[in-house]
Amino acid sequence: MVDLNIVQFLLFGVVVLATHFLEGITGFGCTALALPFGIMIVGIKLSVPTLIILAWILALYIVIIDFKNIVWKEYIRIVTFVGIGLPIGMLIYSYLPETLLKKLLGGFMILVALRGLYLSLGGTSKLKLNPIVLNIILFVGGIVHGAFGTGGPFIIIYAANAIPKKSNFRATLCTLWFTLNSIIIVKNFASHAMTRNVFMLLLVSIPFLLAGMVLGNKAHNKVDDKLFTILVYAVLLLSGIFMFL
């Protein structure tokens, strides 16, 4: 395996800082936003296992400091449906070629970003009126999370309807990410995906992660919700487009 150089390490660290700052505020989005840039810098086989562990650490931090705000009823429902799709996504990641994986991920990111921008700018959706559709979306989110560690955009569609308060939303989702990523991390160790370069990239990324998550938590109660949501979906749209480059 080719060793990474210092420019790759630093560029990846900057991506980690920016995207984990955003998740520190919202409770979602770090892996979905970081993955396209991470793939451009170090490739998908290094980006996915590294970003999953970084997201796991951030989620644990939010769970610890915001435990009282977890909505356990919604957590159980989400983790049940997402958990069914998770192993399917793991198989997809193991067997599909990298180019196809990038295009599939880019396509779903663009669709979800466009939907999020539409709703943020005053549009309406009938999905929240249909529990069956929402359960299917959670299942698909599990598949995507198993494949990329970033099924959040699908899961957000459900959570935005079920958990309207910002702090409850963040704490509950981070509890979910901690649970799902724990499973994926065990799988990555078992499948020998945790290579020397992954550990090196992870080690270099830790300081950037710590800075991002502390600053993001401080900004959590200060950022205008609507404006920030529009920004997140705009970046998500741009990230999806980059998947096709």
C-alpha positions, -999 to 999 in steps of 0.1 A, spaced: 0 0 0 13 35 -9 22 56 21 4 89 25 23 122 24 20 152 48 -1 172 24 -27 144 23 -27 142 61 -32 179 65 -59 182 39 -78 153 54 -74 170 88 -89 202 76 -119 183 62 -123 166 95 -122 198 114 -148 215 92 -172 187 90 -171 176 126 -176 212 136 -209 211 116 -220 178 133 -211 192 167 -238 218 160 -265 196 143 -259 160 153 -255 148 118 -236 152 86 -199 148 94 -193 116 74 -216 125 45 -199 159 41 -163 146 47 -165 115 25 -164 130 -10 -134 152 -1 -118 123 18 -121 101 -12 -105 127 -34 -76 130 -10 -69 94 2 -94 71 -15 -125 53 -3 -108 24 14 -90 47 38 -117 74 41 -146 51 51 -130 32 81 -112 64 94 -143 86 92 -164 60 109 -142 59 139 -140 97 141 -178 100 139 -180 73 166 -158 94 189 -178 126 183 -211 107 188 -198 94 222 -188 129 232 -223 143 225 -240 113 242 -220 119 273 -225 156 276 -262 156 264 -274 122 278 -305 137 294 -319 149 260 -320 115 243 -355 105 232 -353 67 239 -386 58 223 -376 73 189 -341 59 193 -354 23 196 -377 27 166 -349 42 144 -323 16 154 -347 -12 148 -354 -4 111 -319 9 104 -304 -22 120 -323 -44 95 -307 -26 65 -272 -23 81 -258 -58 72 -271 -54 36 -250 -22 33 -219 -39 47 -222 -66 19 -226 -39 -7 -194 -21 5 -175 -54 4 -185 -65 -32 -193 -34 -54 -165 -16 -72 -153 17 -59 -164 37 -90 -200 24 -87 -200 30 -50 -190 67 -55 -217 72 -81 -245 56 -60 -234 76 -29 -233 108 -50 -267 102 -64 -284 98 -31 -266 127 -16 -278 150 -44 -314 138 -41 -315 142 -3 -297 176 -5 -323 189 -31 -351 177 -9 -336 193 22 -331 226 4 -367 225 -9 -381 220 26 -357 245 42 -368 272 18 -405 267 25 -415 236 5 -438 209 19 -435 171 19 -462 144 23 -437 118 36 -442 127 72 -479 118 69 -471 82 59 -454 61 86 -448 32 62 -428 54 39 -408 67 68 -400 32 80 -388 23 45 -366 54 45 -351 43 78 -344 8 63 -327 24 33 -307 46 56 -295 15 73 -283 1 40 -265 33 31 -249 36 66 -237 0 64 -220 7 30 -206 42 37 -210 50 74 -232 79 62 -269 69 61 -277 101 80 -294 121 52 -321 94 49 -325 90 87 -327 128 90 -359 128 69 -376 107 97 -360 124 127 -368 159 115 -405 149 117 -403 129 149 -379 149 170 -385 187 165 -364 200 194 -328 207 184 -311 193 215 -332 162 216 -326 157 179 -288 160 182 -286 137 213 -308 110 199 -291 109 165 -256 108 181 -268 78 202 -278 61 170 -245 69 153 -226 56 183 -245 23 181 -243 18 144 -207 27 141 -197 4 169 -211 -25 148 -193 -13 117 -160 -8 135 -161 -44 148 -168 -55 113 -139 -35 99 -114 -50 124 -127 -85 116 -124 -79 78 -89 -64 82 -100 -31 68 -80 -13 96 -47 -11 78 -15 7 89 -24 37 68 -59 39 84 -44 40 118 -19 67 107 -46 88 92 -68 83 123 -39 94 146 -32 125 126 -69 134 125 -76 132 162 -64 168 170 -86 182 142 -115 161 154 -111 174 190 -110 210 178 -140 206 156 -163 189 181 -155 213 210 -161 244 188 -192 228 173 -207 221 207 -201 257 218 -218 270 186 -248 246 191 -270 271 209 -259 302 189 -265 293 152 -297 302 135 -314 268 128 -329 277 94 -299 293 79 -276 266 91 -298 238 77 -298 255 43 -260 257 45 -256 220 54 -278 209 25 -260 232 1 -226 217 11 -242 182 9 -253 190 -27 -219 202 -36 -203 171 -21 -226 148 -41 -217 165 -73 -180 160 -65 -186 122 -64 -191 123 -102 -159 142 -110 
